[in-house]
Every structure is written in structure tokens, then in C-alpha cells.
Amino acid sequence: MSARAQKFIAAIAILSLVLTLLLGYYIYRTREQIAAFPTIPGESPLGGVSTENTTNLTNLVLSEDLWVTQLLIPDNYDYSPSATPEEVNLDPAYTFYNITPAAAITITLLTTSAVAGQLLIIYNTANYNLLIPDTNILTSTGSALTLGQYDIVGWIYNGSKWVEMFLLANS
């Protein structure tokens, strides 16, 4: 190997060592800066919002990206309407409804207390049909929706109607 090649390799090795030291220093200083942020209960070290052990978060205004680091578990409700009335007005206060009717029923989804972005999942566990009429809803078929046993439908509220996100028709 020529002397010129040896000098070039030595220069690259020194440059690599200097860059490694600079990168290590940068990482070390960044960790120190993050650790220096004041923390108060309910607040993350970077000044964000921590929702750990929070059971109800009504309004959240984001000024930066939202990072979800834990599973969000929605509220649920087991609902077993009797054979009468056969028509039920449902103003969703929960995210997940496990519905077990004693007979075929019609469920009208209300929008009275719904907020844009609210999610709603309805699961029919009984051997009776659930009819969701074409009122306050937008479905992929553009018409009413019938859920048989073990069918699941997911909705999102757009500010004026419940919009179908998915339908798992298992019956």
C-alpha cells in the first residue's frame, strides 16, 4: 500500500472518530435538555399531556402530533331491550354496545349528544335482527342496515350523521 493511501485511510479514521465523538456529545446534551424539563403530575417530560389513569378526556386541542403509547379502552354497555318496545332510540353515551334483544327490534341512532369524531360500535349477540333505519346514518349501501346475530357495525359521527366505517356481517 502506498504512503498516500495510508495517509488517506488515517485521515478517514480520524474523521470518523471526531464525528462519533460529536454525535455522542449531541445525544448526551439532548438527553440532559429533556431531563431538565420541569414535570408536574399529569404532564409528560416534554411538556405534552399525559392521560395515564385518565378515565374521561372531553376536549383535547392539539398543537403538535399526538402519540398514543397505551391502549385506549372505550366505554361499553351491555344492552338487553325487551320485546316491547320494538323501536329503540339510541343516543350513544358509550363507544361499544353489546346488544342482546329478546325479539327483532329497530334502533334509531340519535345525534342529540354526539360530537364530531365520536366512535360507536354495535354488536348483535342475539338470534334476532336489529334494523337501523336510514335516519341520521350514512351507510355504504345508502340505505337502512340490518344486523343479524354476531354482526358488528362501526360508526363515526361527522357532525350531522353517523357514517358507517365497517360492517362485519357474520350471520
Secondary structure as UniProt FT lines:
FT   HELIX           3..36
FT   TURN            41..42
FT   TURN            45..46
FT   TURN            52..53
FT   STRAND          76..79
FT   STRAND          87..90
FT   STRAND          96..99
FT   STRAND          105..109
FT   TURN            116..117
FT   STRAND          119..124
FT   STRAND          130..132
FT   STRAND          137..138
FT   STRAND          145..147
FT   TURN            149..150
FT   STRAND          152..157
FT   STRAND          162..168
//
